[in-house]
């Protein structure tokens, strides 16, 4: 992601460099038009960055087309809630990705007999963080809802793995996402529970210990590939 505009701020240069490592094939920045584009799996996002971003202004949405819908209004509404003096490009991209995977509303007005209660859906999420050092954030990551197992690894990069009932995992991930992060990227999102050696959420020191905490070899491979460690 080459930058040839001498007016590009140091903060923006650093943020774009980080994005290029997170999305090497999906993100492009045009320093002449000041437009950032993201494209993946039929979804396309284009943001225009004002000259005062990220110091005093937020990006504006030019294009936000998921595989199924025009998401410009929804994404613009989310951007209005972002702080106007922080780097928010990764958070905007993650929210856009979430808009593309959200389920449409279901009509529940049918008078048909109620079906038996469905089994509890499971979810496993592996998250890559630019870093995890703050003591309060480390404690927050460990305090997951009942039924959630997981592993956290502080340092550079930070790694979080949570597995358990879908509703509980989703609640925990969204609470953590609401904290201030330089980068918070869900790199693996599976609709099955992974077997972990720990009950509850445990902090370990090394990436290798995160891998060892995953019992099934095929899940270890899935984790390593998603985190781009292999």
N, C-alpha and C positions, 0 to 999 in steps of 0.2 A: 504494500500500500504506500506508494511513493508520494511524498509531499514536496511540492515545488513552490509553495506560496510562503514567502518570507513573513507574512503577517500571521501565520498560524501560531496560536499561543502555545507555550510550552506545555500547559495542562492538556490541551487538545492533542498535541503531538503524542504525549504519553498515553492518553486514552486510546487513540487510534492504534498505537503500537500494541497495546494490550488486546484490543479487539482483533487485530490481525493474527495473534497467536490463538485466540479462542475460536475464530471463524475464518480460517485461512483461505477457504474457497468461497465463502458466502458473502463477505463484506467487501465493499469497495468505496473509497472516498475520492471525490473529484474536488481538488483544491481550487479549481477555477469557479465552479458553480456553487461550491460549499455544500454539496449534496452527498449524503451518505446513503448507500443502497445495500440492502440485504436481500438475497434471493436463495430459496431452498425449497425443493419438493413442490414446485408450482406456486409457492407463495412469494410475493414481492413487496418490499418495503422501501420507500424513499423518504428521507428526512432532509430538510434544509436547515443548516446550522447558521444562526445569526452570527455576526461578527463578534458579538460580546459573549457567545457561549464559550466555556461554561461559567463565566464569572457572574453574568447578570441576566442571562436570557435562556429560554428553553427552545429546543428544536420545534419546527412545525412539520406537519405531515403533508407530504405531496401525494404519495401513493401508499396504500396499505391494503393489499389484496391477498387474502388467504386463498387456499385451494377452493373454498366454498362461498366466500362472502367478501363484500367490500367493508373493511374494518376501519375506515378513516375516522368516522365519528367516535367509535368506541376507543380507538387509540388516542385521539386528540383529547378526549375526556380524561384518560389516564395521565397523559403528559401534564395536564393542568394541575394535577395533584403532586407532581414532582417538585422538589426544592429547586429554586431558580439560581442557585449558586454552587451546584455540585455536578460532577460527572454522572450522567444518567443514561448514556447510550445503551449500555448493556442491559440495564433494567427495562428500557423501552423495547429492545429486541426480544427479551425474554417474555414480556407481556404480549407482544405481537404473536410470538410463537404459541403462547397459551390461548390466544383468541382463535387460532386455527385448529386447536385440539379440543376446545370446549364443545360439549354436547348441546344440540338444540333443545329448546323447551319441549316437554312432553305434555300432551293433552291428557289430563287426569279426570275429565268429566264423564268418562264412559260409565255406564251403569252395569257393565258386565260383572259377574261375580269376582270377588277378590281372589287372586292367585295365592298359593302358599308363599310364605316369606322366602325371598331368594337367599342363597348362601351369602355370607359376608365376603365382599370383594376384598382382595388383597392388593398391596402395592409395595414396590421397592424403588427407592430413588437414590441415585448416587450423584453427589454435587461436588463440583470443583470450585474452589475459592482461590482468589489471588493470594490471600493469606488468612490465617486464623490465629491471631495473637491475643486479642482483647480478652481479658479474663471474664467479663460479663457475657460476651458472646459465646465463649467456650462453655460456661455454665448453662446458658440458654440452650445450647445444642444438646446438652446431656439430659435436660429435663423434658423428655418427650412424654406424650400421653400414655396411659396404661396400655399394654399390649404391643407397643412399638419396641423393636430391638434395633440396635445399630452400633456403628463404630464411628468415632471422630478422630481425625488426626490434625493437630494444630501445626502451625509453621507455614512455610512457603513450599508448595501450595498447601492450602487447607483442603481437607477431604471430609465429606460427610456421607454416611450410608445409613439409610433408615428403611426398615421393612416391618410390615404388619398390616392391620386392617386399613383399608384405603382411606377411610374418613379420618382416622387418627394420624396417619402419615401425612395426608394432605394438610391437615390442621397445623402440624408441627412445621412442615416445610414453609407454609405461607407465613407463619409467625416469624420464622427466621428470615425469610425473604424481606420482611418489613423492616428489618434492621438495616443500618447503613453499611454497605459493602462496596469495595472497589470493583469487585467482580463476583457474581454469584450465578453459576451456570449449572443447570441440571443436565448432566451428560448421559445419564441412563435413567429411564423411567419405564419400569416393567409392571405389568398387571398380575404378577404372581409374587408370592412371598419367597424370599431367599432364606435358606437355613444358615443361621449364624451361630457361632460357638458361644455367644454371650446372651444372657437375658437382660433386658433393658439396654441402655446405651452406655458404652464404655469408651473412654479416651485412650488411645495408644500413641506411641511415640513415632513410629515409622510407617511408611507406605506398605512395606512388606508385612507388617502386622495386620494391616487392614485386609490384605489379600488372604492371609492365613485365617482370618476370622470368618471367611466365607467357606462354608463346608463343601459345597458341590463344585467340582472342577470346572464344569461348563459355565457356572456362574462366575467363577474366578476369571475365566477367559473373557466373558462378556464384560466384566468390570474393567479389566486391563485394556481391552479394545476401546471401550467408551471413554476411559480416562486418558487414552493415547499414551499409555505407558509402554506398551510393547514396541 
